[in-house]
Amino acid sequence: MLVSAMRDAQLEPCLLNSRPAASRIARLTCPHGCLDFAALGPAVHTTGEMALACYTLVFVLACPAKGLSINFSTAHTDGYMGFFPPGGMLDAVTPEGYSQASLTVPAVEFHAALEQHFPEAPAKVLRGGALMLIGPVAQARLRGLLAHLEEALWHTPELFAGSLIRRQVERELLAGFFSALRSGCADLVKPPSNRVGGRLRRLRQAREFLAAHTHEPIYLDDLCATLGITRRGVEKLFQDLLGLSPITYQRHQRLHGVRRALLHAAPASGAVKNAALRWGFLHQGRFAHDYRSLFGESPSDTLTS
């Protein structure tokens, strides 16, 4: 859901729960930009690249437990906003019950709005992006607008049928998000401590190692040797930052790999077994059980959907 709710982004999710949970999204397409709402049931780790030709502003509406913005090296909760320039990298962990509103604006329209609403925006933020906590006044204004729009999208979407109303909504969205951007830039999130930064670098190193050996058997001792820390240290690193063990995390990554393969495969005899074997699942019964537990459907249902 989070992948679908950020327009033109190239993202890959990894569910962190071992059970399915309902999510929902809503989209309002404006004359130039696009507003997306996402309410997520499960905890998710999402990585990838934001839209190449657009700026993306992501406001966190609800975050029941602390989320983790790995690309910005800090934790976050509701009231924060992530600002992403074209092609900016996303690497984030969102907890169960997380929700957000994201505004995607083509570069030309973004710079025109910037000149109107926030011409003194820091060049460093515009180039590299930032995570910021929005002040209470700007936050209340943006929340009020977003709550009104989300309610209308779910219950009276016909209100947005005309181009005039969508043009007016886009003007209000730009004003609200730029007000939030101005507020956030006045108090940017501080860089992480050496300890926090070190743990995030180790987690990134561990994930890179797992990704490079996705189709091979990996044991905890392999990660220990790669990271130069004890088994307890590796387990604690993953539990603290991702909420599950490294072996479970890799299994979920492999299950997502099978799912992507099945979604693009033609239904045929042996397609599920072949995809499972390519992603390192040798025990078909256990694979089918884990797949259903994570995605709420059988592999064959995914293949024929």
Secondary structure by P-SEA (a helix, b strand, c coil): ccccccccccbbbbbcccbbbbbbbbbbbcccbbbbbbbbcccccccccccccbbbbbbbcccccccccccccccccccbbbbbccbbbbbbcccccccbbbbbbcaaaaaaaaaccccccccccccccbbbbbcaaaaaaaaaaaaaaaaaaaccccccccaaaaaaaaaaaaaaaaaaaaaaaacccccccaaaaaaaaaaaaaaaaaaaaccccccaaaaaaaacccaaaaaaaaaacccccaaaaaaaaaaaaaaaaaaacccccaaaaaaaaaaccccaaaaaaaaaaaccccaaaaaac
